[in-house]
Amino acid sequence: MARIIGGIACSHTPTIGFALDTNKQHDPVWQPIFESFGPVRQWLQDKQPDVLLFIYNDHVTSFFFDHYSAFALGIGDSYAVADEGGGPRDLPPVGGHPGLSRHIGHSLMADEFDMSFFQDKPLDHGCFSPLSMLCPHDSGWPAPIVPLQIGVLQFPIPTARRCYRLGQALRRAIESYPEDLSVAIVATGGLSHQVHGERAGFNNTAWDERFLDLFENDPVRLSEMTQAEYAALGGLEGAEVIMWLVMRGALSASVRKLHQTYYLPSMTGIATALYENLASPAMAGEVVRHRAHVATQLEGAEALAGTYPFSLETSQRAYRINRYLHDMILPEHRRLFLADQEASFEAAGLSEQERELLRRRDWRGLIHYGVIFFMLEKLGAVLGVSNLHIYAAMRGETLEAFQRTRNAPGALYSVAGKDTPAPAWDNAAASH
């Protein structure tokens, strides 16, 4: 079973990445930052965790306000470095651990945390600024990560208590994963700072010190604070330290602090802290009960013939072809597909199996492969194929046979819009 070996807390200010990239190790202004990360870096090298679970917030880079989630879990194979305006940092992509990510996702949803899930999104300085200081990376990263993005920029945001409870649920999720993995949890952000408005530049060293003490010894008290209280004491952006409570909730009630530093060079109170998890190993009975709890909602669905729930496993495995079909919403993608489908397949990097399924318009085979129906619907709209034609094909029936099972046998439709010529199967449209 997987186990949590410790927790790391650190700031994620871009100051850290800037100092590293510009070789400021011996500059007196920047040297304390490197020294503060040294013991944590050494602990990671000594312990060699199999996975780092990385709790961070995106800075409106990969997650914009057209869709902003409270809790977003990465389930991808790898994560590139985001371009935050001046080009990405010169760092290699970091690998993911899809198996553990998916298990955590299932577990958290079973515990009624309404998660969103992401793939194919680059990570910004919220992740890579501290990660690049924590781990050597000249020849690749030493361990994969599971990124957990917390939406703390657009209010309402999760409460401190909710974050703490998320950590408790995270512990159940990790400890019930069947593979023997050692996991270190890294919580990033803070400490006190504010970067907007007339209060920009606000810091509160006394509060930072008290927060670090309470975080170690009385995290429940921190979990009861409001966002306004965090903002008053540590600046509005400094309230992102509620993300630390996710890590603290995942550890034992009592922890052993192995390291702690604090430095305020400019805008943000920069802290690093390292905590050894003192939790006893999970008992077999509780793990069995939790796994059964996670499986409850879909238990029995596998017996429903011809039914294929679109799971995280399916989404991650068939992401490329679903992405290709989703892009049918883009006019230029539709035009290339209709003009030269082989060229569009090549541009998307589809496998030969995926290409052949699309060439044959194998609607049932596409579902079996892992394509969600609503992507077939988009393809049908581009091709001039009605939804009913697709339904019939999935059932292995002729359109006429399938229509005889409907209350209105003559009802044919599709999601095609104004750019699509009137379909031949629509008698009313054809007559005009």
C-alpha positions in Angstrom: 0.0 0.0 0.0 1.1 3.6 -0.6 2.2 5.6 2.4 2.9 9.3 3.2 6.4 9.7 4.4 6.4 13.5 5.1 5.2 16.9 4.2 7.0 19.9 2.7 5.8 23.4 3.0 7.4 26.2 0.9 6.6 29.4 -0.8 6.2 29.5 -4.6 7.0 33.1 -5.4 8.6 33.5 -8.8 11.5 35.1 -6.9 12.7 31.6 -6.2 12.8 30.5 -9.9 14.4 33.8 -10.9 17.2 33.4 -8.4 17.9 29.9 -9.6 17.8 30.7 -13.3 20.1 33.7 -12.9 22.6 31.9 -10.7 22.2 34.0 -7.6 23.4 31.3 -5.3 26.3 33.5 -3.9 24.6 36.8 -4.0 24.0 37.9 -0.4 20.5 39.1 -1.2 19.5 35.7 -2.7 21.7 33.2 -0.9 19.3 32.7 2.1 16.7 31.3 -0.3 19.1 28.6 -1.5 20.2 27.8 2.0 16.6 27.5 3.1 15.8 24.8 0.5 19.1 22.9 1.0 18.0 20.6 3.9 14.7 19.8 2.2 16.5 19.0 -1.0 18.8 16.8 0.9 15.9 15.0 2.6 14.3 14.3 -0.8 17.6 12.9 -2.1 17.9 10.7 1.0 14.3 9.5 1.1 13.8 9.2 -2.6 10.0 9.3 -2.6 8.3 7.6 -5.5 5.9 10.4 -6.0 5.5 14.0 -5.0 1.9 15.2 -4.5 2.2 18.9 -5.4 -0.4 21.3 -4.0 -0.3 24.7 -5.7 -2.4 27.4 -7.3 -2.2 28.5 -10.9 -1.8 32.2 -11.4 -4.4 32.6 -14.2 -2.0 30.9 -16.7 -3.5 27.5 -17.5 -6.7 28.1 -15.6 -8.6 31.2 -16.7 -12.0 32.6 -15.5 -14.0 31.0 -18.4 -13.9 27.9 -16.2 -12.5 28.2 -12.7 -12.5 25.2 -10.4 -12.0 25.0 -6.6 -10.1 21.7 -6.8 -8.5 20.5 -10.0 -6.4 17.2 -10.0 -4.0 16.4 -12.8 -4.3 12.9 -14.2 -1.9 13.3 -17.2 1.3 11.5 -18.2 3.4 14.6 -18.0 3.3 18.4 -17.5 5.2 21.0 -19.4 6.4 24.3 -18.1 3.9 27.1 -18.8 4.7 30.3 -20.6 3.7 33.1 -18.2 4.3 35.9 -20.7 8.0 35.9 -21.6 8.5 32.3 -22.7 8.7 29.2 -20.5 11.6 28.6 -18.2 14.3 26.3 -19.5 13.1 23.2 -17.5 12.1 19.7 -18.7 8.5 18.6 -18.5 7.8 16.6 -15.3 6.2 13.2 -15.4 2.9 12.4 -13.9 1.7 9.3 -12.1 -1.7 8.6 -13.8 -2.5 5.5 -11.7 -2.2 7.2 -8.4 -3.9 10.4 -9.7 -6.9 8.5 -10.9 -7.2 6.5 -7.7 -7.0 9.8 -5.7 -9.7 11.2 -8.0 -12.1 8.3 -7.5 -11.5 8.4 -3.7 -12.0 12.2 -3.3 -15.2 12.1 -5.3 -16.4 9.2 -3.2 -15.7 11.4 -0.2 -17.9 14.1 -1.8 -15.2 16.5 -2.8 -16.4 17.9 -6.2 -13.2 17.6 -8.2 -12.3 18.7 -11.7 -9.6 16.8 -13.6 -7.1 18.1 -16.1 -4.6 16.8 -18.7 -2.5 18.5 -21.3 -2.1 21.7 -19.3 1.3 23.3 -18.5 2.1 24.2 -14.9 3.2 27.7 -13.9 5.5 29.0 -11.2 3.1 27.9 -8.5 4.6 24.4 -9.2 7.8 24.8 -11.0 9.3 27.6 -9.0 9.7 25.5 -5.8 10.0 22.2 -7.7 13.1 23.4 -9.5 14.7 24.3 -6.2 13.7 21.1 -4.5 14.9 18.6 -7.1 17.9 18.2 -9.5 16.6 18.3 -13.0 19.5 18.5 -15.5 18.7 15.0 -16.8 15.1 14.9 -15.9 13.2 15.0 -12.6 13.8 12.3 -10.0 10.2 11.5 -9.4 6.8 12.0 -11.0 4.2 14.4 -9.5 0.5 14.4 -8.9 -0.5 18.1 -9.2 -3.5 19.4 -7.2 -4.5 22.9 -8.2 -6.5 24.9 -5.7 -8.6 27.8 -7.0 -7.7 30.6 -4.5 -7.9 33.7 -6.7 -11.5 34.2 -7.6 -13.9 34.4 -4.6 -15.7 32.5 -3.3 -12.8 30.1 -2.7 -12.6 26.9 -0.5 -12.7 27.5 3.2 -9.6 26.8 5.3 -11.6 24.0 7.0 -12.5 22.5 3.6 -8.8 22.4 2.7 -7.9 20.7 6.0 -10.6 18.1 5.4 -9.5 17.6 1.9 -6.1 16.7 3.3 -7.7 14.1 5.6 -9.5 12.6 2.6 -6.3 12.7 0.7 -4.6 10.6 3.3 -7.4 7.9 3.0 -7.0 8.0 -0.8 -3.2 7.6 -0.8 -3.1 4.9 1.9 -5.7 2.8 0.0 -3.7 2.8 -3.2 -2.6 -0.8 -3.7 0.9 -0.2 -5.1 3.8 0.1 -2.7 4.7 3.8 -3.1 6.3 6.3 -0.8 4.6 9.7 -1.2 5.8 13.1 -0.1 3.2 15.9 0.0 4.4 19.4 -1.0 2.2 22.4 -0.2 3.2 25.7 -1.8 2.3 29.4 -1.5 2.6 32.3 0.9 3.6 33.4 3.4 2.3 36.9 4.0 2.0 39.1 0.9 -0.3 41.3 -1.1 0.4 42.1 -4.7 -2.5 44.4 -5.7 -4.0 47.7 -4.8 -2.9 50.4 -2.4 -2.0 47.6 0.1 0.6 46.1 -2.3 3.7 45.2 -0.4 2.0 44.3 2.9 3.8 41.8 5.1 3.4 40.7 8.7 6.4 38.8 10.0 4.8 38.3 13.4 1.8 36.6 11.9 4.1 34.5 9.6 5.9 33.2 12.7 2.7 32.5 14.6 1.2 30.8 11.5 4.2 28.4 11.3 3.8 27.6 15.0 0.1 26.9 14.7 0.5 25.0 11.6 2.8 22.5 13.4 1.0 22.3 16.7 -2.6 23.4 16.3 -3.7 23.3 12.7 -7.4 22.9 13.6 -7.3 26.5 14.9 -6.0 27.7 11.6 -8.8 25.7 9.8 -11.4 27.7 11.7 -10.2 31.1 10.4 -12.1 33.0 7.7 -10.7 34.4 4.5 -11.1 37.9 5.8 -9.0 37.0 8.9 -6.3 35.5 6.8 -6.3 38.6 4.5 -6.1 41.0 7.5 -3.2 39.2 9.0 -1.2 38.1 6.0 -2.5 40.0 3.0 -5.2 38.9 0.5 -2.8 36.9 -1.7 -1.2 35.6 1.5 -4.5 33.8 2.3 -3.3 31.1 -0.2 -1.6 29.5 2.8 -4.9 27.6 3.3 -3.3 25.3 0.7 -0.8 24.3 3.3 -3.7 22.9 5.4 -4.3 20.3 2.7 -0.9 18.9 3.4 -1.2 19.2 7.2 -4.6 17.4 7.1 -3.0 14.5 5.3 -0.3 14.0 8.1 -0.6 12.6 11.6 -2.1 14.8 14.3 1.4 15.1 15.8 4.3 15.6 13.5 8.1 15.9 13.9 9.4 19.1 12.4 12.8 18.5 10.8 13.5 21.9 9.3 12.1 25.4 9.2 13.3 28.7 7.8 11.9 32.1 7.1 13.2 35.0 5.0 11.5 38.2 3.8 13.6 39.7 1.0 11.0 41.8 -0.7 7.3 41.1 -1.4 6.7 37.7 0.1 7.6 36.0 3.3 9.5 33.0 2.0 9.4 29.9 4.2 10.5 26.3 4.0 9.5 23.6 6.4 9.7 19.9 6.6 7.6 17.6 8.7 8.0 13.9 9.3 4.7 12.0 9.2 4.3 10.0 12.4 1.1 8.1 11.4 1.0 4.4 12.0 0.5 2.2 9.0 -3.0 1.9 7.7 -4.8 -1.1 9.0 -6.0 -3.7 6.5 -9.6 -3.5 7.5 -9.9 0.3 7.1 -8.2 0.0 3.6 -10.6 -2.7 2.5 -13.6 -0.6 3.8 -12.4 2.5 2.0 -11.8 0.7 -1.3 -15.3 -0.7 -1.1 -16.6 2.8 -0.3 -14.9 4.2 -3.4 -16.3 1.5 -5.6 -19.9 1.8 -4.4 -21.4 4.2 -6.9 -20.5 2.1 -10.0 -20.8 -1.3 -8.4 -22.9 -3.4 -10.8 -22.6 -1.1 -13.8 -20.2 -3.6 -15.4 -23.1 -6.0 -15.7 -25.1 -3.7 -17.9 -24.6 -5.1 -21.3 -23.5 -2.5 -23.9 -22.8 0.2 -21.2 -19.3 1.8 -20.9 -19.0 4.5 -18.2 -16.5 7.2 -19.3 -14.1 7.0 -16.4 -10.9 8.8 -15.6 -9.1 5.8 -16.9 -10.9 6.0 -20.2 -10.4 9.8 -20.4 -6.7 9.5 -19.8 -6.2 6.6 -22.1 -8.2 7.9 -25.1 -7.4 11.6 -24.6 -5.7 12.1 -27.9 -8.6 10.9 -30.1 -11.2 12.6 -28.0 -9.2 15.8 -28.3 -9.1 15.4 -32.1 -12.8 15.0 -32.3 -13.5 17.8 -29.9 -11.6 20.1 -32.2 -14.4 19.6 -34.8 -15.8 22.7 -33.1 -13.0 24.7 -34.8 -13.7 25.7 -38.4 -10.1 25.3 -39.6 -10.0 21.8 -38.1 -13.3 20.8 -39.8 -12.0 22.2 -43.2 -8.8 20.2 -43.0 -10.6 17.0 -42.0 -13.1 17.3 -44.9 -10.4 18.3 -47.4 -7.7 15.7 -46.4 -8.5 13.5 -43.5 -5.2 11.7 -43.7 -3.4 15.0 -43.3 -5.5 15.9 -40.3 -4.8 12.5 -38.7 -1.1 13.1 -39.2 -1.2 16.6 -37.7 -3.0 15.2 -34.6 -0.5 12.3 -34.2 -3.3 9.7 -34.1 -2.3 6.1 -33.9 -3.0 3.7 -36.8 -5.7 2.1 -34.8 -7.4 5.4 -34.2 -7.1 6.4 -37.8 -8.6 3.2 -39.0 -11.6 3.5 -36.6 -12.2 7.0 -38.1 -11.7 5.9 -41.7 -14.3 3.2 -41.3 -16.7 5.4 -39.4 -16.8 2.6 -36.9 -19.1 4.2 -34.4 -19.4 1.1 -32.1 -15.6 0.5 -32.3 -14.9 4.1 -31.3 -17.1 3.8 -28.2 -15.3 0.5 -27.3 -12.0 2.3 -27.8 -12.9 5.0 -25.4 -14.4 7.9 -27.4 -17.3 9.5 -25.5 -20.5 9.7 -27.4 -20.6 13.5 -27.6 -17.5 13.4 -29.7 -19.2 11.0 -32.1 -22.1 13.5 -32.3 -19.7 16.3 -33.4 -18.1 14.0 -36.0 -21.6 13.1 -37.3 -22.5 16.8 -37.6 -19.4 17.4 -39.7 -20.1 14.4 -41.9 -23.8 15.0 -42.3 -24.7 11.9 -40.3 -27.7 12.1 -37.9 -27.6 11.1 -34.3 -30.1 8.3 -35.1 -27.8 6.8 -37.7 -25.0 6.7 -35.0 -27.4 5.1 -32.4 -28.5 2.5 -34.9 -24.9 1.6 -35.9 -23.9 1.3 -32.2 -26.7 -1.2 -31.7 -25.7 -3.1 -34.9 -29.1 -2.3 -36.5 -30.2 -0.6 -39.7 -31.6 2.9 -39.3 -35.0 1.6 -40.3 -34.9 -1.2 -37.6 -33.8 1.3 -35.0 -36.5 3.8 -35.9 -39.2 1.2 -35.4 -38.2 1.1 -31.7 -38.8 4.9 -31.4 -42.2 6.6 -30.6 -41.6 9.0 -33.5 -39.9 6.9 -36.2 -39.4 9.9 -38.5 -37.5 12.0 -36.1 -33.9 12.5 -37.3 -31.6 15.2 -36.0 -28.1 16.3 -35.4 -26.1 19.1 -33.7 -24.9 20.5 -37.0 -25.0 24.3 -37.3 -25.2 26.9 -40.0 -21.9 26.0 -41.6 -23.1 22.5 -42.6 -25.1 22.0 -45.8 -28.7 20.7 -45.4 -28.4 16.9 -44.8 -29.8 14.5 -47.3 -31.7 12.7 -44.6 -33.7 15.7 -43.6 -36.6 15.7 -46.0 -38.0 19.1 -44.9 -34.6 20.7 -45.4 -34.0 18.9 -48.7 -37.3 20.1 -50.1 -36.2 23.7 -49.7 
